[in-house]
Amino acid sequence: MKLISSIVNILQNIGRSLVVNHNEPHIEQKHDRHGNSYWQVYDFTTNKSYRFGSDRDVRAWIEERYHHA
């Protein structure tokens, strides 16, 4: 079962990479195992992932990212 889940994740990532603008960060709202929501951000330019507790924090990160670019 874990192998199938891994294969599905790989295929989803491949699919996303084909349609995503790699100049823009990928932002996704997720939930942890306790049901708490958070924001996952992947920055293609730095190849780093970030996790934020609110959309306000994501907006601040984006503003900072473009301010220093």
C-alpha positions in Angstrom: 0.0 0.0 0.0 2.9 2.4 0.8 4.4 1.7 -2.6 1.2 2.6 -4.4 1.0 5.8 -2.3 4.6 6.7 -3.3 3.9 6.0 -6.9 0.8 8.2 -6.9 2.8 11.1 -5.2 5.5 10.8 -7.8 3.0 10.9 -10.7 1.2 13.9 -9.1 4.5 15.8 -8.8 5.3 15.1 -12.4 1.9 16.3 -13.5 2.3 19.5 -11.4 5.7 20.2 -12.8 4.3 20.1 -16.3 1.7 22.8 -15.7 3.3 25.0 -13.0 5.0 28.2 -13.8 8.4 27.6 -12.2 9.0 31.4 -11.6 6.1 31.5 -9.1 6.0 29.6 -5.8 3.5 26.7 -5.5 1.1 27.4 -2.6 -1.2 24.8 -1.1 -3.4 24.7 1.9 -3.1 21.5 3.8 -4.2 19.9 7.1 -2.2 17.9 9.6 -3.4 14.7 11.1 -5.2 16.6 13.9 -7.2 18.6 11.4 -5.3 21.9 11.8 -4.8 23.8 8.6 -1.5 25.2 7.4 0.0 26.6 4.2 2.7 24.7 2.4 4.8 26.9 0.0 7.4 25.5 -2.4 9.8 28.0 -4.0 11.1 26.7 -7.3 13.9 29.3 -7.5 15.5 28.2 -4.2 14.2 24.6 -4.2 13.0 25.1 -0.6 9.7 24.4 1.1 8.1 26.6 3.8 5.2 26.0 6.1 3.0 28.8 7.4 0.2 28.9 9.9 -1.8 31.6 8.1 -2.4 33.1 4.7 -1.3 36.4 6.2 2.1 34.9 6.9 2.3 33.6 3.3 1.5 37.0 1.9 4.2 38.5 4.1 6.7 35.9 2.8 5.7 36.7 -0.8 6.1 40.4 -0.3 9.5 39.9 1.3 10.6 37.5 -1.5 9.7 40.0 -4.2 11.0 43.0 -2.2 14.5 41.4 -2.1 14.5 40.1 -5.6 
